[in-house]
């Protein structure tokens, strides 16, 4: 289902059509608005240039978060592989202990 949601960015209202709920769209708009306001503090930029710079800032944050997420995924995968290796070693050690105990 598509929702029509009015958001305010840079003091201007925009109607967004999204499948997501209103609170999510409002949060997205708030991120963009914050970035735009930060760029607009430097009055040398036109609104169009400020919007592009704000978009670049958001893209930078996104790419850095994606990289961090991928690093975490890789670490989790490595840890799971190590845990599986340790489980196999433990199982083998238990078998060896059982064999040694049954020889007495």
Secondary structure as a PSIPRED ss2 file (coil, helix, strand):
# PSIPRED VFORMAT (PSIPRED V4.0)

   1 X C   1.000  0.000  0.000
   2 X C   1.000  0.000  0.000
   3 X E   0.000  0.000  1.000
   4 X E   0.000  0.000  1.000
   5 X E   0.000  0.000  1.000
   6 X E   0.000  0.000  1.000
   7 X E   0.000  0.000  1.000
   8 X E   0.000  0.000  1.000
   9 X E   0.000  0.000  1.000
  10 X C   1.000  0.000  0.000
  11 X C   1.000  0.000  0.000
  12 X E   0.000  0.000  1.000
  13 X E   0.000  0.000  1.000
  14 X E   0.000  0.000  1.000
  15 X E   0.000  0.000  1.000
  16 X E   0.000  0.000  1.000
  17 X E   0.000  0.000  1.000
  18 X E   0.000  0.000  1.000
  19 X C   1.000  0.000  0.000
  20 X C   1.000  0.000  0.000
  21 X C   1.000  0.000  0.000
  22 X H   0.000  1.000  0.000
  23 X H   0.000  1.000  0.000
  24 X H   0.000  1.000  0.000
  25 X H   0.000  1.000  0.000
  26 X H   0.000  1.000  0.000
  27 X H   0.000  1.000  0.000
  28 X H   0.000  1.000  0.000
  29 X H   0.000  1.000  0.000
  30 X H   0.000  1.000  0.000
  31 X H   0.000  1.000  0.000
  32 X H   0.000  1.000  0.000
  33 X H   0.000  1.000  0.000
  34 X H   0.000  1.000  0.000
  35 X H   0.000  1.000  0.000
  36 X H   0.000  1.000  0.000
  37 X H   0.000  1.000  0.000
  38 X H   0.000  1.000  0.000
  39 X H   0.000  1.000  0.000
  40 X H   0.000  1.000  0.000
  41 X C   1.000  0.000  0.000
  42 X C   1.000  0.000  0.000
  43 X C   1.000  0.000  0.000
  44 X C   1.000  0.000  0.000
  45 X C   1.000  0.000  0.000
  46 X C   1.000  0.000  0.000
  47 X H   0.000  1.000  0.000
  48 X H   0.000  1.000  0.000
  49 X H   0.000  1.000  0.000
  50 X H   0.000  1.000  0.000
  51 X H   0.000  1.000  0.000
  52 X H   0.000  1.000  0.000
  53 X H   0.000  1.000  0.000
  54 X H   0.000  1.000  0.000
  55 X H   0.000  1.000  0.000
  56 X H   0.000  1.000  0.000
  57 X H   0.000  1.000  0.000
  58 X H   0.000  1.000  0.000
  59 X H   0.000  1.000  0.000
  60 X H   0.000  1.000  0.000
  61 X H   0.000  1.000  0.000
  62 X H   0.000  1.000  0.000
  63 X H   0.000  1.000  0.000
  64 X H   0.000  1.000  0.000
  65 X H   0.000  1.000  0.000
  66 X H   0.000  1.000  0.000
  67 X H   0.000  1.000  0.000
  68 X H   0.000  1.000  0.000
  69 X H   0.000  1.000  0.000
  70 X H   0.000  1.000  0.000
  71 X H   0.000  1.000  0.000
  72 X H   0.000  1.000  0.000
  73 X H   0.000  1.000  0.000
  74 X H   0.000  1.000  0.000
  75 X H   0.000  1.000  0.000
  76 X H   0.000  1.000  0.000
  77 X H   0.000  1.000  0.000
  78 X H   0.000  1.000  0.000
  79 X H   0.000  1.000  0.000
  80 X H   0.000  1.000  0.000
  81 X H   0.000  1.000  0.000
  82 X H   0.000  1.000  0.000
  83 X H   0.000  1.000  0.000
  84 X H   0.000  1.000  0.000
  85 X H   0.000  1.000  0.000
  86 X H   0.000  1.000  0.000
  87 X H   0.000  1.000  0.000
  88 X H   0.000  1.000  0.000
  89 X H   0.000  1.000  0.000
  90 X H   0.000  1.000  0.000
  91 X H   0.000  1.000  0.000
  92 X H   0.000  1.000  0.000
  93 X H   0.000  1.000  0.000
  94 X H   0.000  1.000  0.000
  95 X H   0.000  1.000  0.000
  96 X H   0.000  1.000  0.000
  97 X H   0.000  1.000  0.000
  98 X H   0.000  1.000  0.000
  99 X H   0.000  1.000  0.000
 100 X H   0.000  1.000  0.000
 101 X H   0.000  1.000  0.000
 102 X H   0.000  1.000  0.000
 103 X C   1.000  0.000  0.000
 104 X C   1.000  0.000  0.000
